């Protein structure tokens, strides 16, 4: 089984929260412009906003795991040279 993550997914991962917030804000702004009243979109906006922070946390956690794996690999290689 191939555990490699495609380059696109690696590059796009940290931008998912930004795009999510952008779409969420766009929905609220569109509703405001079209109806003149935010109404039920306003609570939904604030209820889903924490998901953006969750997405950021997931992206940062993945980056930290990758850095730790690379650091461990570098340590192994340096020990092998001695």
C-alpha positions in Angstrom: 0.0 0.0 0.0 1.3 3.4 -1.0 1.4 5.9 2.0 2.7 8.8 -0.1 0.4 11.8 -0.1 0.1 13.6 -3.4 1.9 17.0 -3.6 -1.3 18.8 -4.3 -2.8 17.6 -1.0 0.3 18.6 0.9 0.2 22.1 -0.6 -3.5 22.6 -0.4 -4.0 21.3 3.2 -3.1 24.5 5.1 -5.4 26.5 2.8 -8.5 24.5 3.5 -9.5 26.6 6.6 -9.1 29.8 4.6 -11.3 28.6 1.8 -13.8 27.3 4.3 -14.0 30.7 6.0 -14.1 32.5 2.6 -17.1 30.4 1.5 -18.9 30.8 4.8 -18.4 34.6 4.7 -19.6 34.6 1.1 -22.8 32.8 2.0 -23.5 35.3 4.8 -22.7 38.3 2.6 -24.8 37.0 -0.3 -27.7 36.4 2.1 -27.3 39.9 3.5 -27.2 41.5 0.1 -30.1 39.5 -1.4 -32.5 39.7 1.5 -31.3 42.7 3.5 -31.5 40.5 6.6 -29.0 37.9 7.7 -31.6 36.0 9.8 -30.8 32.3 10.2 -27.5 32.6 8.4 -26.0 34.6 11.2 -26.1 31.9 13.9 -25.0 29.3 11.3 -22.0 31.5 10.5 -20.9 31.6 14.2 -21.7 27.9 14.7 -19.5 26.7 11.8 -16.7 29.2 12.4 -15.0 27.0 15.0 -14.6 24.3 12.3 -12.0 26.6 10.7 -9.9 26.5 13.8 -10.3 22.7 13.9 -9.0 22.5 10.3 -6.0 24.7 11.2 -5.3 22.4 14.1 -5.4 19.3 11.9 -3.1 20.9 9.4 -0.6 22.0 12.0 -0.7 18.6 13.7 0.1 16.9 10.4 3.0 19.3 9.7 4.4 18.6 13.2 4.2 14.9 12.7 6.0 15.2 9.4 8.7 17.4 11.0 9.2 14.9 13.8 9.5 12.0 11.4 12.1 13.9 9.4 14.0 14.9 12.5 14.1 11.3 13.7 15.3 10.2 10.3 18.1 12.9 10.3 19.2 11.7 13.8 19.4 8.1 12.5 21.5 9.2 9.5 23.8 11.2 11.7 24.3 8.3 14.1 25.1 6.1 11.2 28.0 8.4 10.1 29.7 8.3 13.5 
